[in-house]
């Protein structure tokens, strides 16, 4: 396990310079994390696949087994709403036994230390919060599947009574406060991206000194634009992902390695 104090030197050279001279990507990662003052962590499906959650788009993922429900269809069709809640229950089966993995724990430790200020995530599974990241430090671009909300008044709705009613007779929920449609708090196909989280993510990307991508293919826009936005403002860009991404050539450091093992070793988290 590599651990460096900020500003440490060895033989008159900074640890960053030594790591780069040696061509040791793992050492570079550890050194840059040790000296970062305002890192942003950007996570995609790849960090959660290590918790046993299939990538939604991969073979065996939920979109290979269920047709997604478009947002406009959800609004205008009771049958589409039933299909959406059937999909939600299938997703719950996929997520039911998932627990935070070493990568999630390493991210939480970086937040705890103050190395990173915020986590921008494309995931909806809530595993960052389960690992100990405070809810107000997680920017969820695609929402959260652990609760539902009213599309009219925004009221929060627990899932347990919704699930029980739907399993009984496929009753779709309406808001007890205003009578509006209740939907799982995730962003559906065709639904506008949430303006608040998008604005927060843009601000965080513009002000960080290290932008760390974990497990994202970086092909889904507009979220995939944040790494380059950060780099344009002077941040280092590090990508840890199993497969190549369109931004590998632009990144300062790329590791095609397992996220949990790689980041866990750099941070010192089991």
C-alpha positions as CSV (number, residue, x, y, z in Angstrom):
1,X,0.0,0.0,0.0
2,X,1.4,3.4,-1.0
3,X,0.9,6.4,1.2
4,X,2.4,9.8,0.7
5,X,2.2,13.0,2.7
6,X,1.2,16.1,0.7
7,X,4.4,17.8,-0.7
8,X,6.6,14.9,0.3
9,X,10.0,14.6,-1.5
10,X,12.4,11.7,-2.1
11,X,15.9,12.6,-3.1
12,X,14.9,16.1,-3.9
13,X,12.0,15.1,-6.2
14,X,8.3,15.3,-5.4
15,X,6.5,12.0,-5.2
16,X,4.5,13.0,-8.2
17,X,7.6,13.5,-10.3
18,X,9.1,10.2,-9.2
19,X,5.9,8.3,-9.9
20,X,5.7,9.7,-13.4
21,X,9.4,9.1,-14.1
22,X,9.0,5.5,-13.0
23,X,5.9,5.1,-15.2
24,X,4.1,3.7,-12.2
25,X,0.4,4.4,-12.7
26,X,-0.6,3.2,-9.3
27,X,2.0,5.4,-7.6
28,X,0.9,8.4,-9.7
29,X,-2.7,7.8,-8.5
30,X,-1.7,7.5,-4.9
31,X,0.5,10.7,-5.1
32,X,-2.2,12.7,-6.9
33,X,-4.8,11.7,-4.3
34,X,-2.4,12.6,-1.5
35,X,-1.9,16.1,-2.9
36,X,-5.4,16.9,-4.1
37,X,-7.2,19.6,-2.2
38,X,-10.6,19.6,-4.0
39,X,-11.1,16.4,-5.9
40,X,-14.4,15.4,-7.6
41,X,-15.3,11.8,-8.0
42,X,-17.5,10.7,-11.0
43,X,-18.9,7.2,-10.9
44,X,-20.7,5.0,-13.4
45,X,-22.0,1.5,-13.6
46,X,-18.6,0.0,-13.4
47,X,-18.2,0.7,-9.7
48,X,-21.4,-1.1,-8.9
49,X,-20.8,-4.1,-11.1
50,X,-18.2,-5.0,-8.5
51,X,-21.1,-5.3,-6.0
52,X,-22.8,-7.7,-8.3
53,X,-25.1,-5.3,-10.1
54,X,-25.0,-5.8,-13.9
55,X,-24.5,-2.8,-16.1
56,X,-28.0,-2.0,-17.3
57,X,-26.9,-2.0,-20.9
58,X,-24.7,-5.1,-20.9
59,X,-25.9,-8.7,-21.7
60,X,-27.9,-9.8,-18.7
61,X,-28.5,-6.2,-17.7
62,X,-32.1,-5.0,-17.1
63,X,-32.5,-3.4,-20.5
64,X,-31.7,-6.8,-22.2
65,X,-34.7,-8.3,-20.3
66,X,-37.2,-5.4,-20.1
67,X,-38.3,-2.8,-22.5
68,X,-37.7,0.7,-20.9
69,X,-40.8,2.9,-20.5
70,X,-40.5,6.3,-22.0
71,X,-41.4,9.2,-19.8
72,X,-44.1,10.6,-22.0
73,X,-45.8,7.2,-22.1
74,X,-45.7,7.0,-18.3
75,X,-47.5,10.4,-18.1
76,X,-50.3,9.5,-20.5
77,X,-50.9,5.8,-20.1
78,X,-52.0,3.7,-17.1
79,X,-50.7,0.6,-18.7
80,X,-47.3,2.2,-19.3
81,X,-47.3,3.1,-15.6
82,X,-48.0,-0.5,-14.7
83,X,-45.1,-1.6,-17.0
84,X,-42.8,0.9,-15.3
85,X,-43.6,-0.4,-11.8
86,X,-43.1,-4.0,-13.0
87,X,-39.7,-2.8,-14.2
88,X,-39.1,-1.2,-10.9
89,X,-39.8,-4.5,-9.0
90,X,-37.5,-6.4,-11.4
91,X,-34.8,-3.8,-10.7
92,X,-35.3,-4.3,-6.9
93,X,-34.6,-8.0,-7.4
94,X,-31.3,-7.1,-9.0
95,X,-30.3,-4.6,-6.3
96,X,-31.7,-6.5,-3.3
97,X,-28.5,-8.1,-2.0
98,X,-26.0,-5.5,-3.3
99,X,-23.7,-4.0,-0.7
100,X,-21.0,-1.3,-1.1
101,X,-17.7,-2.7,-2.2
102,X,-14.1,-1.7,-1.7
103,X,-14.4,1.0,-4.3
104,X,-17.4,2.6,-2.6
105,X,-15.6,2.4,0.7
106,X,-12.5,4.1,-0.8
107,X,-14.7,6.9,-2.2
108,X,-16.3,7.4,1.2
109,X,-12.9,7.6,2.8
110,X,-11.8,10.3,0.3
111,X,-14.8,12.3,1.2
112,X,-14.2,11.7,5.0
113,X,-10.6,12.9,4.7
114,X,-11.6,16.1,2.8
115,X,-9.6,15.0,-0.3
116,X,-12.8,15.0,-2.3
117,X,-15.8,17.3,-1.8
118,X,-18.5,15.7,-3.9
119,X,-19.4,12.5,-5.7
120,X,-21.1,12.9,-9.1
121,X,-22.8,9.6,-10.0
122,X,-24.7,8.2,-12.9
123,X,-25.9,5.3,-10.6
124,X,-29.3,5.1,-8.9
125,X,-28.5,2.4,-6.4
126,X,-27.7,4.5,-3.3
127,X,-24.5,2.5,-2.6
128,X,-22.4,5.6,-2.1
129,X,-24.7,6.7,0.8
130,X,-24.7,3.1,2.1
131,X,-20.9,3.2,2.2
132,X,-21.0,6.4,4.3
133,X,-20.9,9.3,1.9
134,X,-23.3,12.0,3.3
135,X,-26.4,12.4,1.2
136,X,-25.6,16.1,0.6
137,X,-22.2,15.2,-0.9
138,X,-23.7,12.9,-3.6
139,X,-24.9,14.5,-6.8
140,X,-27.3,12.0,-8.5
141,X,-27.6,12.8,-12.1
142,X,-30.1,10.0,-12.9
143,X,-31.9,10.0,-9.6
144,X,-32.3,7.3,-6.9
145,X,-34.2,4.1,-7.0
146,X,-34.6,3.7,-3.2
147,X,-37.6,5.9,-3.0
148,X,-40.4,7.5,-5.1
149,X,-41.7,11.0,-5.4
150,X,-44.7,12.9,-6.8
151,X,-44.2,14.4,-10.2
152,X,-46.4,17.3,-9.3
153,X,-45.6,18.4,-5.8
154,X,-42.4,16.5,-5.2
155,X,-43.5,14.8,-2.1
156,X,-41.3,11.9,-1.0
157,X,-42.9,8.4,-0.9
158,X,-41.6,5.3,0.7
159,X,-41.6,2.2,-1.5
160,X,-42.9,-0.5,0.9
161,X,-46.6,0.4,0.7
162,X,-46.4,1.1,-3.0
163,X,-44.8,-2.3,-3.6
164,X,-47.4,-4.1,-1.4
165,X,-50.3,-2.5,-3.3
166,X,-48.8,-3.2,-6.7
167,X,-48.1,-6.8,-5.9
168,X,-51.7,-7.2,-4.7
169,X,-53.5,-5.9,-7.8
170,X,-51.1,-3.8,-9.8
171,X,-52.5,-0.6,-8.3
172,X,-50.3,2.3,-9.5
173,X,-49.7,5.0,-6.8
174,X,-51.0,8.5,-6.6
175,X,-49.8,11.2,-4.3
176,X,-51.8,11.4,-1.0
177,X,-51.0,15.1,-0.8
178,X,-52.0,16.4,-4.2
179,X,-53.3,13.4,-6.3
180,X,-50.4,13.6,-8.7
181,X,-48.6,10.7,-10.3
182,X,-46.0,9.0,-8.2
183,X,-42.9,7.6,-9.9
184,X,-39.7,6.1,-8.7
185,X,-37.2,8.9,-8.2
186,X,-35.1,7.9,-11.2
187,X,-34.7,9.7,-14.6
188,X,-36.6,7.8,-17.3
189,X,-35.8,7.7,-21.0
190,X,-37.1,10.9,-22.5
191,X,-37.3,12.7,-19.1
192,X,-35.4,16.0,-18.8
193,X,-32.2,15.8,-16.8
194,X,-32.7,17.4,-13.3
195,X,-31.5,21.0,-13.5
196,X,-30.4,21.2,-9.9
197,X,-28.0,18.2,-9.9
198,X,-26.7,19.2,-13.3
199,X,-25.9,22.7,-12.2
200,X,-24.2,21.4,-9.0
201,X,-22.1,18.9,-11.1
202,X,-21.0,21.7,-13.5
203,X,-19.9,23.9,-10.6
204,X,-18.0,21.1,-8.9
205,X,-16.3,20.2,-12.2
206,X,-15.2,23.7,-12.8
207,X,-13.7,24.2,-9.3
208,X,-11.8,20.9,-8.7
209,X,-8.1,20.2,-8.9
210,X,-8.5,16.4,-9.6
211,X,-11.4,14.7,-11.5
212,X,-11.5,11.0,-10.9
213,X,-13.7,8.9,-13.2
214,X,-14.6,5.5,-11.8
215,X,-16.4,2.9,-13.9
216,X,-18.0,5.1,-16.5
217,X,-18.0,4.5,-20.3
218,X,-18.2,8.3,-20.7
219,X,-20.5,8.0,-23.7
220,X,-23.8,9.2,-22.1
221,X,-24.2,12.9,-22.6
222,X,-24.4,15.5,-21.2
223,X,-22.8,13.9,-18.1
224,X,-19.8,12.7,-20.1
225,X,-18.8,16.4,-20.8
226,X,-17.9,17.0,-17.1
227,X,-14.4,15.4,-17.2
228,X,-13.3,17.7,-20.0
229,X,-14.9,20.7,-18.4
230,X,-12.8,20.0,-15.3
231,X,-9.6,19.4,-17.3
232,X,-10.2,22.7,-19.2
233,X,-10.2,24.5,-15.9
234,X,-6.8,23.0,-14.9
235,X,-7.8,19.8,-13.1
236,X,-6.0,16.5,-13.6
237,X,-8.2,13.9,-15.2
238,X,-7.8,10.3,-14.0
239,X,-9.9,7.4,-15.5
240,X,-10.2,4.0,-13.9
241,X,-12.4,1.8,-16.0
242,X,-12.3,-1.8,-17.2
243,X,-12.7,-0.9,-20.8
244,X,-11.3,2.0,-22.9
245,X,-13.4,5.2,-23.0
246,X,-13.5,8.0,-25.6
247,X,-11.6,10.2,-23.3
248,X,-8.6,7.9,-22.6
249,X,-6.4,9.8,-25.0
250,X,-7.2,13.1,-23.2
251,X,-6.7,11.9,-19.7
252,X,-3.6,12.5,-17.6
253,X,-3.8,8.9,-16.2
254,X,-5.8,5.8,-17.3
255,X,-5.9,2.5,-15.5
256,X,-7.9,-0.4,-17.1
257,X,-8.0,-2.2,-13.8
258,X,-10.6,-3.3,-11.2
259,X,-11.8,-0.2,-9.3
260,X,-12.0,-1.6,-5.8
261,X,-8.5,-3.1,-5.8
262,X,-7.0,-0.1,-7.6
263,X,-8.5,2.7,-5.6
264,X,-8.6,0.8,-2.4
265,X,-4.8,0.3,-2.5
266,X,-4.2,3.9,-3.4
267,X,-6.4,5.1,-0.5
268,X,-5.5,2.4,2.0
269,X,-8.9,0.9,2.4
270,X,-9.7,-2.8,2.5
